[in-house]
C-alpha cells in the first residue's frame, strides 16, 4: 500500500524551522497535497506533558532521564500521530525528531541515544537541518522571547550544533543541510528544489 512522506526539520533553537514548516505546508496545501504539521516534544501526550514542565523548570529531572523521556514521547508520537497520517497517504512535517535528542544530550551519552532511537523509531524520508551559528541563534531568541528555556544558553547551543553534525555524518543521504543565514524565501525555494529532485513531493 502506498504511504505518505515523512519530512523533518531540525536545527538549534532560533534556526527558523517553524517558519519553513509553515511555508512548506502552505505550498503543499496550494498544490492539493494533504499535510500534517506536528512537533516534538509533544504537548498533549502523557510523556510530552512531563517534558514540557521540566524544560520550563516546573519539574526537575536527571538529564539522562529527560532524554529517555524524549525518546518515549517520540515512540508515542510516531504510533499515535505520524504513522496513522502516513497510512492515510498524508505528508507529515515534523518540527524535530530523534536527531534533536542526540543533539541535546550530554556528549558521553550521544552514542547511546543515537543507537536507542534508531532501534525504536524509523527514519524520516528526509531531514532538513537548518544551520545557523549559536551567536545568531542567541540574538534571535533574545529578541523574540523574554525568558529562555534550559536549552537556550549559548554554550548549550554551541555543543548541540556540534552534536548535530556528529549525528548527521552517520545518517548521510537522509539529511540535507540548509544555510539558515539566507532569507526565508530563498531557503523555502531551496527546500522545494530538493524535495522535488528527490521525488518526495
FENKA-V596277 format. One record per backbone hydrogen bond with DSSP energy under -0.5 kcal/mol. CO is the residue of the C=O (numbers start at 1). NH is the residue of the N-H. If there is no record, write none. Layout:
[[CO | NH] [CO | NH]]
This chain:
[[5 | 7] [5 | 92] [6 | 125] [6 | 126] [7 | 94] [8 | 128] [9 | 96] [10 | 130] [12 | 15] [16 | 20] [17 | 21] [18 | 22] [19 | 23] [20 | 24] [21 | 25] [22 | 26] [23 | 27] [24 | 28] [25 | 29] [26 | 30] [27 | 31] [28 | 33] [29 | 32] [32 | 34] [34 | 91] [36 | 93] [38 | 95] [45 | 49] [46 | 50] [47 | 51] [48 | 52] [49 | 53] [50 | 54] [51 | 55] [52 | 56] [53 | 58] [53 | 59] [54 | 57] [55 | 150] [62 | 66] [63 | 67] [64 | 68] [65 | 69] [66 | 70] [67 | 71] [68 | 72] [69 | 73] [70 | 74] [71 | 75] [72 | 76] [73 | 77] [74 | 78] [75 | 79] [76 | 80] [77 | 81] [77 | 82] [78 | 83] [81 | 85] [82 | 86] [83 | 87] [84 | 88] [85 | 90] [86 | 4] [86 | 89] [90 | 92] [91 | 36] [91 | 93] [92 | 7] [92 | 94] [93 | 38] [94 | 9] [94 | 96] [95 | 40] [97 | 100] [97 | 101] [98 | 102] [99 | 103] [100 | 104] [102 | 105] [106 | 109] [106 | 110] [107 | 110] [109 | 113] [110 | 114] [111 | 115] [112 | 116] [113 | 117] [114 | 118] [115 | 119] [116 | 120] [117 | 121] [126 | 8] [127 | 129] [127 | 176] [128 | 10] [128 | 130] [129 | 131] [129 | 178] [130 | 132] [131 | 180] [133 | 137] [134 | 138] [135 | 139] [136 | 140] [137 | 141] [138 | 142] [139 | 143] [140 | 144] [141 | 145] [149 | 152] [153 | 157] [154 | 158] [155 | 159] [156 | 160] [157 | 161] [158 | 162] [159 | 163] [160 | 164] [161 | 165] [162 | 166] [163 | 167] [164 | 168] [165 | 169] [166 | 170] [167 | 170] [167 | 171] [168 | 172] [171 | 174] [172 | 175] [174 | 127] [176 | 129] [178 | 131] [178 | 180] [179 | 182] [183 | 187] [184 | 188] [185 | 189] [186 | 190] [187 | 191] [188 | 192] [189 | 193] [190 | 194] [191 | 195] [192 | 196] [193 | 197] [194 | 198] [195 | 200] [195 | 201] [196 | 199]]
